Amino acid sequence: METNYNIGTDTDNRITLDSSIIFAVWKSGVAPLGGEAFLEVGTSFVGFDAPIEIAAKTNAGKAVGSVSDKIRNNKFVGKIAIPDTLKVGDLVYFKVKLPRHGLELESNRIAVVPPIIVSDLQWSATEARRGDQLTLKAKVKNVADSIPAKVTIYEHDRDGAHDKIAEIQTQVFNERIELQWEYQYFEDTDEIATEAELAEYGNHYNPPEYFFTVTVEEQEYGRNQESGLLLFKDWIEVTYLDDEGHPAAGQEYVIVLADGTQKTGSLDEQGHVRVEDVPPGPFKFFLKAANQGTKSSSCSGCQKEPPAPAEGTNAGV
C-alpha cells in the first residue's frame, strides 16, 4: 500500500488508506496437548475496536478452537486452548477474519506436542539474607534442549497482588532449568507494617516472602507458589553511648521486633550489639540502666548514638 505522497498543499486532496492484515503468527513454538498456544495478529488502518474472528484447525481440517474479540491499536494478542484429543505431530494453524473489512489471513503451522510439565520448583534455602546466593531449580518435561525459558521472582502478597521483583532469561537443558540469583532487599524496611500497627485492623505481621515461576512457550507455571515461599531475614546493629559519649558497656537491653517478639541481652564493652536473623521492619530498643528503670532509644542500624525515645529500623537501609 502506498504511504508516500508528493502532492501540493495548495489544494484539497483525498487519500484512501486501505485496511490490511499485516501478519498472523503463533507466538508459541508448539501446541502442547491440554495446554494453550498464544498468537498475535497485526493490522493496519482497521480502526479501534474492529471485530476480529479467529478459528484454529489442524491441517486435516479438525476444529481446534476459536476466539471472537476486538482489535485495539492495530494489534490483537490471544490464545487457543489445545484439546488433549489431538494427536502428537498434528499441525495446527489459525485463520483470522476481519468481518467488517472483508479481510482474512492464515497463520503459520505449529506441531502438536505432549503436555509440557513443569514440576519440582525449588529454592536452595527457605530463608534469605542480604547478599545470599540462591539456586533456583525446576524440572521441565516434553521440551527440547536449548528452548528459552524465563524465571520470574515475585514478592508474595496475601491479597494476591504479587509484585514482580526480577525476570531472568535461561534455557532448558536435560529436562531441567537451574540458575543463580543474589538476594538483595532494596526497599525501605521502615515501610514494613509491624504487628502492633496491623493489630489495630485485625491483621498480623507479614515479612517479605518470595516465590518464583517458570515460563516456557509463553505459558507461566508456578503461580500457586509451587516453589514454596522464601523468607527474608535481616539483622540489627546498635551502638549506645551516654550523654557524655561513653559506651553503655554491659548494660542490659530489650529489643521489640517488628513481629512483636523480643530479643534480650547485654551490650559489649563498646556499648554495641549485633543481632542476626531478625524479622525485617521497624523495632524498638530499650536500655535497662541501673536504678533508672527502662530507657527507650533507637538507631537506624548503623553505628551511631541513638536519640531517645524513638523507634529504629533494621540494618542495611
C-alpha positions in Angstrom: 0.0 0.0 0.0 1.3 3.4 -0.9 2.2 5.5 2.1 4.4 8.2 0.4 2.7 11.0 -1.4 4.0 14.1 -3.2 1.0 16.3 -3.5 0.7 20.0 -3.5 -0.6 21.6 -0.3 -2.4 24.5 -2.1 -5.4 22.3 -3.0 -7.7 19.8 -1.2 -6.7 16.2 -1.8 -8.3 13.0 -0.8 -6.2 9.9 0.0 -7.7 6.5 0.6 -5.8 4.3 3.2 -6.5 0.7 2.7 -7.1 -1.6 5.7 -4.9 -4.7 5.8 -3.8 -7.7 8.0 -0.1 -7.4 8.2 0.7 -10.7 10.0 -1.0 -13.6 11.8 1.5 -15.7 13.7 1.8 -18.1 16.6 3.8 -16.7 19.5 4.2 -20.2 20.9 6.6 -22.5 19.0 4.4 -25.6 19.7 0.9 -26.6 20.6 1.0 -28.6 23.9 -1.8 -31.1 24.4 -4.1 -29.8 27.2 -2.3 -26.5 27.3 -2.5 -23.2 25.4 -0.9 -21.8 22.3 -0.5 -18.0 22.1 -1.0 -16.0 18.9 -0.6 -12.5 17.6 -2.3 -10.5 14.8 -1.0 -7.2 13.4 -3.2 -4.9 11.3 -3.1 -1.6 9.6 -5.9 1.1 9.5 -8.7 -1.2 10.7 -10.0 1.2 13.4 -10.1 0.8 17.2 -12.4 -2.0 18.4 -12.7 -3.5 15.0 -14.2 -7.0 15.3 -11.9 -10.0 14.8 -12.7 -13.6 14.4 -10.1 -16.4 14.8 -10.6 -20.1 14.1 -7.8 -22.7 14.6 -7.7 -26.0 12.8 -5.4 -28.9 12.1 -4.1 -29.5 8.6 -6.6 -32.3 8.3 -9.4 -29.8 8.9 -10.3 -30.7 12.5 -11.5 -27.8 14.6 -9.2 -26.8 17.5 -10.7 -23.6 18.9 -11.9 -20.2 18.2 -11.8 -16.6 19.5 -14.1 -13.6 18.9 -12.9 -10.2 20.1 -11.9 -6.7 19.1 -8.7 -5.2 17.8 -7.1 -2.3 19.7 -4.2 -0.2 18.5 -3.9 -2.4 15.4 -2.9 -5.4 17.3 -4.5 -8.5 18.9 -2.9 -11.0 21.2 -4.8 -14.0 22.3 -4.6 -17.8 22.9 -6.2 -21.0 21.9 -6.7 -24.0 24.2 -5.3 -27.1 22.6 -7.6 -30.1 23.2 -6.0 -33.3 24.5 -7.9 -35.2 21.8 -5.5 -34.1 19.1 -2.6 -36.3 18.0 1.0 -35.6 18.7 2.5 -34.5 15.4 -0.6 -32.8 14.0 0.0 -29.4 12.6 -2.2 -26.5 13.8 -2.9 -23.2 12.1 -5.5 -20.4 12.5 -7.4 -18.2 10.1 -8.1 -14.7 11.1 -11.0 -12.7 9.7 -12.0 -9.1 9.9 -15.7 -9.3 9.0 -16.2 -5.5 8.8 -13.4 -5.2 6.3 -13.7 -8.4 4.4 -10.1 -9.4 5.2 -8.6 -12.7 6.2 -5.2 -14.4 6.5 -3.8 -17.7 7.5 -1.1 -18.2 10.1 2.0 -20.4 10.2 1.8 -24.0 11.3 3.0 -25.4 14.7 3.2 -29.0 15.8 1.1 -30.6 18.5 3.4 -32.0 21.2 2.9 -33.8 24.5 1.9 -31.7 27.5 4.6 -29.5 28.9 5.1 -30.4 32.6 7.0 -28.0 34.9 7.5 -29.5 38.4 9.7 -29.6 41.5 10.2 -25.8 41.6 12.7 -25.3 44.4 14.7 -22.7 46.3 18.1 -23.8 47.6 17.1 -22.4 51.0 14.0 -21.4 52.9 15.4 -18.1 54.2 17.4 -15.4 52.5 19.8 -12.8 53.9 21.2 -9.8 52.1 23.8 -10.9 49.6 22.9 -14.6 49.8 23.4 -16.6 46.5 20.4 -18.8 45.9 19.9 -21.6 43.4 16.6 -21.9 41.7 15.7 -25.3 40.1 12.8 -26.8 38.2 12.1 -29.9 36.1 10.7 -29.3 32.6 9.4 -32.3 30.6 8.5 -32.5 26.9 10.6 -29.5 25.9 13.6 -29.7 23.7 17.1 -28.7 24.9 18.0 -25.0 24.4 14.4 -23.9 24.4 14.2 -20.4 26.0 12.7 -20.2 29.5 12.1 -17.3 31.8 12.2 -17.3 35.6 10.1 -14.6 37.3 10.6 -13.8 41.0 7.6 -12.3 42.8 7.2 -10.8 46.3 4.2 -12.7 47.7 1.2 -10.6 48.7 -1.6 -12.1 50.9 -4.2 -10.4 48.8 -2.8 -11.9 45.5 -1.3 -8.6 44.2 2.2 -10.1 43.9 5.0 -7.6 43.0 7.4 -8.7 40.3 10.9 -8.5 41.6 13.1 -9.9 38.8 13.0 -11.7 35.5 15.8 -14.0 34.5 16.3 -15.5 31.0 17.5 -19.0 30.8 17.3 -22.2 28.8 16.1 -25.8 29.3 18.8 -28.5 29.4 18.3 -32.1 30.2 14.7 -31.5 31.1 15.6 -29.0 33.8 16.5 -25.4 34.5 18.9 -24.2 37.1 20.2 -20.7 37.8 21.8 -18.5 40.5 20.2 -15.3 42.0 21.7 -13.0 44.5 19.1 -11.8 47.1 19.0 -8.1 48.0 16.3 -6.0 49.6 16.1 -2.6 48.1 13.0 -1.2 49.7 12.9 0.8 53.0 12.2 -1.5 55.9 10.6 1.4 57.6 7.6 0.9 55.4 7.0 -2.7 56.6 4.0 -2.7 58.9 4.6 -4.0 62.4 2.5 -6.5 64.4 1.4 -3.6 66.6 0.3 -1.5 63.7 -1.6 -4.3 62.0 -3.3 -5.5 65.2 -5.5 -2.4 65.1 -7.0 -3.8 61.9 -7.2 -7.4 62.9 -4.2 -8.4 60.8 -0.8 -9.8 61.6 2.8 -9.0 60.7 3.8 -10.3 57.2 7.5 -10.3 56.4 8.7 -10.1 52.8 8.3 -13.6 51.2 9.1 -14.6 47.6 8.2 -17.3 45.1 9.2 -17.9 41.5 7.6 -19.1 38.3 8.9 -20.6 35.1 7.6 -19.5 31.7 8.1 -21.9 28.7 6.5 -21.5 25.3 4.6 -18.4 26.6 2.9 -20.4 29.4 3.7 -19.5 33.0 3.9 -22.3 35.6 4.1 -21.9 39.4 1.6 -19.1 40.1 0.2 -21.0 43.0 3.6 -20.7 44.8 4.7 -24.3 44.0 8.3 -23.2 44.7 7.4 -22.5 48.3 8.0 -19.1 50.0 11.4 -17.7 50.6 11.6 -15.7 53.8 13.7 -12.6 54.2 15.8 -12.4 57.4 17.5 -9.2 58.4 19.9 -8.0 61.1 20.1 -5.2 63.7 23.2 -3.3 64.9 23.1 -0.8 67.8 25.8 1.2 69.5 24.6 3.1 72.6 26.5 6.0 74.1 25.6 8.0 77.1 25.2 11.8 77.2 29.0 12.2 77.6 29.8 9.9 74.7 30.8 6.9 76.8 29.6 3.5 75.7 26.9 1.8 77.9 29.2 -1.2 78.4 27.5 -4.3 79.8 24.0 -2.7 80.1 21.1 -5.0 79.6 18.8 -4.3 76.6 15.4 -5.4 75.3 14.6 -5.1 71.5 11.0 -5.4 70.5 11.0 -6.6 66.9 8.6 -5.9 64.1 6.7 -9.1 64.6 6.1 -8.3 68.3 8.7 -10.8 69.6 11.6 -9.7 71.8 15.4 -10.1 72.0 17.3 -9.5 75.2 21.0 -9.4 76.2 23.8 -7.2 77.2 25.9 -4.6 75.3 29.6 -5.3 74.9 32.4 -3.1 76.1 31.8 -0.6 73.3 28.1 -0.4 74.1 27.4 -2.4 70.9 25.3 -5.3 69.9 24.5 -7.0 66.6 21.5 -9.4 66.4 21.3 -11.7 63.4 18.2 -13.3 61.7 15.5 -11.0 62.9 12.2 -10.2 61.1 12.7 -7.0 58.9 10.9 -3.8 59.8 10.8 -1.1 62.5 11.9 -2.1 66.0 12.2 -0.5 69.5 15.3 -0.6 71.6 15.1 -0.4 75.4 18.1 0.0 77.7 17.8 -1.1 81.4 20.1 1.4 83.3 21.0 0.8 86.9 18.5 2.4 89.3 16.9 4.2 86.3 14.2 1.7 85.2 14.0 1.2 81.4 15.0 3.8 78.9 13.8 3.7 75.3 16.1 4.5 72.4 16.7 3.6 68.9 19.1 3.5 65.9 18.9 3.2 62.1 21.1 0.1 62.0 24.3 1.9 61.6 26.8 2.5 64.5 25.8 5.9 66.0 24.4 7.3 69.1 20.6 6.8 69.0 18.3 9.6 70.2 15.8 8.7 73.0 13.0 7.9 72.9 12.4 6.8 69.3 11.9 3.8 67.1 14.5 2.2 64.7 14.7 0.1 61.6 16.6 -2.9 60.5 20.2 -2.6 59.4 21.2 -2.1 55.8 18.7 0.5 54.9 
